[in-house]
Amino acid sequence: MRLHYNKTNCTQLIYSNGTVYPTAINPKMIVDLSGFKDYQKQDFDEFKLSLLQDTKRITIHREYALGDLIQLIAAARLIKQRYNIGEIWIVTNERFVTHLNYCFHDIKFLESDYLIHGSSEFGFTFTIDGILERDHSIHNKENAKHRMEILLNYFGITEFTKEELDWSLQLRGEVVMPAIPNDKKIIGIQMRGSGCMKTLPRQMVKDMINELAKDHYVALIDQDKDQGFEGKNILNLCGKLQPPQVIELLRRCSLCLTMDSGVLWMAHVANCPTLTFLGSTREAERISLHPQYPEKAKCIDLTKYVGCEPCFETRVRCKGSINCMNKVNHDMISGELLEKVKQILGE
């Protein structure tokens, strides 16, 4: 694939093959012209990654989701360092902008609508929606890669170490938290994942919570207050925390139990010991770049309990029944769960 960029100071309107609606290509925006027609060749130059070296600024556009954006932040910091770029802007969905700007002040986050202004101030502009999704096909050679690897490879970084990745917070101010006791260890637990492909049965989650709450505080994490419940040693924080507060909570936790979604990546930022439940995704794809992997960042592979294999949401083997989530229960995995909790907590 050969990439080009708009070398003019004007937004170019070019047409995709088979459509009558033009696509706006802003100054220095990167595009694969093979899918377009009726454009002026003299308005575009071939893009090479060497053009990023020592440039003032680049902009990366990614709409969703929170976990992907957190990975993008760590990747952007390494890209900035490797190419000696002055600064990086990230353009995304408006619902993420305020919280990300507060948590990571070394990067500027803008709403996607800003791209329509076509300013050359954005510098070279990359849209990576679709790039990361290469892991969704079982026939694609990148389907078993960590998304961080897919992303960095796209920017020409083929070799890097876990230690080079900077997941850290860069807060703009203090984070106000509700009162949280600290006279015993706190285990955070995510109540559900991002969609049915990554969400454990609710009764299984409740059984795990009640088991762990015998000896620890268990903090319930979800954006919806209806997901929570009360009980001894249970800290019901569902619906009470915004992303900066979730990260601060995780910084106070001795362990976090997650499914495959945003809380898993916030645990990377918080450097919180993590045990994640994986079904359609693999350990190498999801937990292997956690700062505390493998000693205090581990996973439970649910597919082995139902005789299946990770498919990254293609459901080709189970024909849509999602057995790795729907046919597991607390009794099946309790032995591995308690063993790994004790390993991570040092108990």
Secondary structure in CASP SS format (residue, H / E / C, confidence):
PFRMAT SS
TARGET T0000
AUTHOR 0000-0000-0000
METHOD secondary structure of the structure
MODEL  1
M C 1.00
R C 1.00
L C 1.00
H E 1.00
Y E 1.00
N E 1.00
K C 1.00
T C 1.00
N C 1.00
C C 1.00
T C 1.00
Q E 1.00
L E 1.00
I E 1.00
Y E 1.00
S E 1.00
N C 1.00
G C 1.00
T C 1.00
V C 1.00
Y C 1.00
P E 1.00
T E 1.00
A E 1.00
I E 1.00
N C 1.00
P C 1.00
K C 1.00
M E 1.00
I E 1.00
V E 1.00
D C 1.00
L H 1.00
S H 1.00
G H 1.00
F E 1.00
K E 1.00
D C 1.00
Y C 1.00
Q C 1.00
K H 1.00
Q H 1.00
D H 1.00
F E 1.00
D E 1.00
E E 1.00
F C 1.00
K C 1.00
L H 1.00
S H 1.00
L H 1.00
L H 1.00
Q C 1.00
D C 1.00
T C 1.00
K C 1.00
R E 1.00
I E 1.00
T E 1.00
I E 1.00
H E 1.00
R C 1.00
E C 1.00
Y C 1.00
A C 1.00
L H 1.00
G H 1.00
D H 1.00
L H 1.00
I H 1.00
Q H 1.00
L H 1.00
I H 1.00
A H 1.00
A H 1.00
A H 1.00
R H 1.00
L H 1.00
I H 1.00
K H 1.00
Q H 1.00
R H 1.00
Y H 1.00
N C 1.00
I C 1.00
G C 1.00
E E 1.00
I E 1.00
W E 1.00
I E 1.00
V E 1.00
T E 1.00
N C 1.00
E H 1.00
R H 1.00
F H 1.00
V H 1.00
T H 1.00
H H 1.00
L H 1.00
N H 1.00
Y H 1.00
C H 1.00
F E 1.00
H C 1.00
D C 1.00
I C 1.00
K E 1.00
F E 1.00
L E 1.00
E E 1.00
S H 1.00
D H 1.00
Y H 1.00
L H 1.00
I H 1.00
H H 1.00
G C 1.00
S C 1.00
S H 1.00
E H 1.00
F H 1.00
G C 1.00
F E 1.00
T E 1.00
F E 1.00
T E 1.00
I C 1.00
D C 1.00
G C 1.00
I C 1.00
L H 1.00
E H 1.00
R H 1.00
D H 1.00
H H 1.00
S C 1.00
I C 1.00
H C 1.00
N C 1.00
K C 1.00
E C 1.00
N C 1.00
A C 1.00
K C 1.00
H C 1.00
R H 1.00
M H 1.00
E H 1.00
I H 1.00
L H 1.00
L H 1.00
N H 1.00
Y H 1.00
F C 1.00
G C 1.00
I C 1.00
T C 1.00
E C 1.00
F C 1.00
T C 1.00
K H 1.00
E H 1.00
E H 1.00
L C 1.00
D C 1.00
W C 1.00
S C 1.00
L C 1.00
Q E 1.00
L C 1.00
R C 1.00
G C 1.00
E C 1.00
V C 1.00
V C 1.00
M C 1.00
P C 1.00
A C 1.00
I C 1.00
P C 1.00
N C 1.00
D C 1.00
K C 1.00
K C 1.00
I E 1.00
I E 1.00
G E 1.00
I E 1.00
Q E 1.00
M C 1.00
R C 1.00
G C 1.00
S C 1.00
G C 1.00
C H 1.00
M H 1.00
K H 1.00
T C 1.00
L C 1.00
P C 1.00
R H 1.00
Q H 1.00
M H 1.00
V H 1.00
K H 1.00
D H 1.00
M H 1.00
I H 1.00
N H 1.00
E H 1.00
L H 1.00
A C 1.00
K C 1.00
D C 1.00
H C 1.00
Y E 1.00
V E 1.00
A E 1.00
L E 1.00
I E 1.00
D C 1.00
Q C 1.00
D C 1.00
K H 1.00
D H 1.00
Q H 1.00
G C 1.00
F C 1.00
E C 1.00
G C 1.00
K C 1.00
N C 1.00
I E 1.00
L E 1.00
N E 1.00
L C 1.00
C C 1.00
G C 1.00
K C 1.00
L C 1.00
Q C 1.00
P H 1.00
P H 1.00
Q H 1.00
V H 1.00
I H 1.00
E H 1.00
L H 1.00
L H 1.00
R H 1.00
R H 1.00
C C 1.00
S C 1.00
L E 1.00
C E 1.00
L E 1.00
T E 1.00
M C 1.00
D C 1.00
S C 1.00
G H 1.00
V H 1.00
L H 1.00
W H 1.00
M H 1.00
A H 1.00
H H 1.00
V H 1.00
A H 1.00
N C 1.00
C C 1.00
P C 1.00
T E 1.00
L E 1.00
T E 1.00
F E 1.00
L E 1.00
G C 1.00
S C 1.00
T C 1.00
R C 1.00
E H 1.00
A H 1.00
E H 1.00
R H 1.00
I C 1.00
S C 1.00
L C 1.00
H C 1.00
P C 1.00
Q C 1.00
Y C 1.00
P C 1.00
E C 1.00
K C 1.00
A E 1.00
K E 1.00
C E 1.00
I E 1.00
D E 1.00
L H 1.00
T H 1.00
K H 1.00
Y H 1.00
V C 1.00
G C 1.00
C C 1.00
E C 1.00
P C 1.00
C C 1.00
F C 1.00
E C 1.00
T C 1.00
R C 1.00
V C 1.00
R C 1.00
C C 1.00
K C 1.00
G C 1.00
S C 1.00
I C 1.00
N H 1.00
C H 1.00
M H 1.00
N H 1.00
K C 1.00
V C 1.00
N C 1.00
H H 1.00
D H 1.00
M H 1.00
I H 1.00
S H 1.00
G H 1.00
E H 1.00
L H 1.00
L H 1.00
E H 1.00
K H 1.00
V H 1.00
K H 1.00
Q H 1.00
I H 1.00
L H 1.00
G C 1.00
E C 1.00
END
